[in-house]
Amino acid sequence: MKKLLYCVASMIMVMVMATDNASAFRCGTRLVVVGDSKYEVLWKCGEPSWVESWLEKRIEPYSVEPFSDGQRFYIPNPTFATVVYVTVEQWVYDLGRTRFTRVLTFENNRLTRIESGDYGH
């Protein structure tokens, strides 16, 4: 029974640590977090090893405020949907052979996702 509890606790700890890594990235002594601007990331980490960018067309649902308390709900009706263009950029930081690369995704100049890639070169 103790082995099972130890195994479950270890798995939970690994999952929590993996979640933390997905929302932050350390560049030397500086910490990059989701929500940072491209300028902040560039200042904290320097130039990335690779940059790729593209424009995405997205459909945003029409929103209304039917309640007096200000709550909003979205009507997924294509008739009232709004087309939005989002500039997406991915920056890759190659941290060397012994460390995983980091892939930072920006949408409209804000960091939205931090992922680990393969080992660097």
C-alpha positions as CSV (number, residue, x, y, z in Angstrom):
1,M,0.0,0.0,0.0
2,K,2.8,2.4,0.8
3,K,4.5,1.7,-2.5
4,L,1.2,2.6,-4.3
5,L,0.8,5.8,-2.4
6,Y,4.5,6.7,-3.1
7,C,4.0,6.0,-6.8
8,V,0.8,8.1,-7.0
9,A,2.4,11.0,-5.0
10,S,5.5,10.9,-7.4
11,M,3.3,11.0,-10.4
12,I,1.3,13.9,-9.1
13,M,4.5,15.8,-8.3
14,V,5.9,15.2,-11.9
15,M,2.6,16.4,-13.4
16,V,2.7,19.6,-11.3
17,M,6.3,20.3,-12.2
18,A,5.5,19.8,-15.9
19,T,2.7,22.3,-15.6
20,D,5.0,24.8,-14.0
21,N,7.5,24.5,-16.8
22,A,4.8,25.2,-19.3
23,S,4.1,28.7,-17.9
24,A,7.6,30.0,-17.3
25,F,11.1,29.9,-18.8
26,R,14.3,31.0,-17.1
27,C,16.9,32.9,-19.1
28,G,19.9,33.2,-16.9
29,T,18.6,35.0,-13.8
30,R,15.5,36.4,-15.5
31,L,12.1,34.7,-15.7
32,V,9.9,34.8,-18.8
33,V,6.2,34.2,-18.1
34,V,3.1,33.9,-20.2
35,G,1.8,37.4,-20.8
36,D,5.2,39.0,-21.4
37,S,5.6,41.2,-24.5
38,K,8.0,40.3,-27.3
39,Y,10.2,43.3,-26.1
40,E,10.4,41.9,-22.6
41,V,11.3,38.4,-23.8
42,L,14.0,39.9,-26.1
43,W,15.4,42.0,-23.2
44,K,15.4,39.0,-20.8
45,C,16.7,36.3,-23.2
46,G,18.3,38.0,-26.2
47,E,17.8,37.0,-29.8
48,P,16.1,33.6,-30.4
49,S,17.8,30.9,-32.5
50,W,14.8,30.7,-34.9
51,V,11.8,32.8,-35.6
52,E,8.7,31.9,-37.7
53,S,5.6,34.1,-38.1
54,W,2.2,33.8,-39.9
55,L,-1.2,35.4,-39.9
56,E,-4.2,33.4,-38.6
57,K,-7.8,34.1,-39.5
58,R,-10.1,33.3,-36.6
59,I,-13.8,33.5,-36.0
60,E,-14.8,35.2,-32.8
61,P,-18.3,34.6,-31.5
62,Y,-20.6,37.6,-31.1
63,S,-21.0,38.7,-27.5
64,V,-24.0,40.3,-25.8
65,E,-24.7,41.5,-22.3
66,P,-28.3,40.4,-21.5
67,F,-28.0,40.6,-17.7
68,S,-28.1,43.7,-15.5
69,D,-25.1,42.4,-13.5
70,G,-22.8,42.7,-16.5
71,Q,-22.4,38.9,-17.1
72,R,-21.5,38.1,-20.7
73,F,-22.3,35.1,-22.7
74,Y,-21.4,34.2,-26.3
75,I,-23.7,33.2,-29.1
76,P,-21.9,31.0,-31.5
77,N,-23.9,32.2,-34.4
78,P,-21.9,32.6,-37.7
79,T,-24.3,35.4,-38.8
80,F,-23.0,37.6,-35.9
81,A,-19.4,36.2,-35.8
82,T,-16.5,38.6,-36.2
83,V,-13.4,37.7,-38.3
84,V,-10.2,38.5,-36.4
85,Y,-6.7,38.3,-37.8
86,V,-4.0,37.3,-35.3
87,T,-0.3,37.6,-35.9
88,V,1.3,34.4,-34.5
89,E,5.1,34.1,-34.0
90,Q,7.1,31.2,-32.7
91,W,10.5,31.8,-31.2
92,V,12.9,28.9,-30.6
93,Y,15.7,29.1,-28.1
94,D,18.3,26.4,-28.6
95,L,19.9,25.9,-25.2
96,G,22.5,23.3,-26.3
97,R,22.8,19.5,-26.6
98,T,22.1,18.7,-23.0
99,R,19.0,20.8,-22.7
100,F,15.6,20.9,-24.3
101,T,14.8,23.8,-26.7
102,R,12.1,26.2,-25.7
103,V,9.4,27.2,-28.1
104,L,7.7,30.5,-27.2
105,T,4.5,31.4,-29.0
106,F,3.3,35.0,-29.3
107,E,-0.1,36.2,-30.4
108,N,-0.3,39.9,-31.3
109,N,3.0,40.5,-29.6
110,R,2.1,38.8,-26.3
111,L,3.5,35.5,-25.1
112,T,0.7,32.9,-25.0
113,R,2.5,29.6,-24.6
114,I,5.9,28.1,-23.6
115,E,6.7,24.6,-24.7
116,S,9.7,22.3,-24.5
117,G,11.0,20.9,-27.8
118,D,13.7,18.3,-28.5
119,Y,17.3,18.5,-27.3
120,G,19.2,21.3,-28.9
121,H,22.2,21.2,-31.2
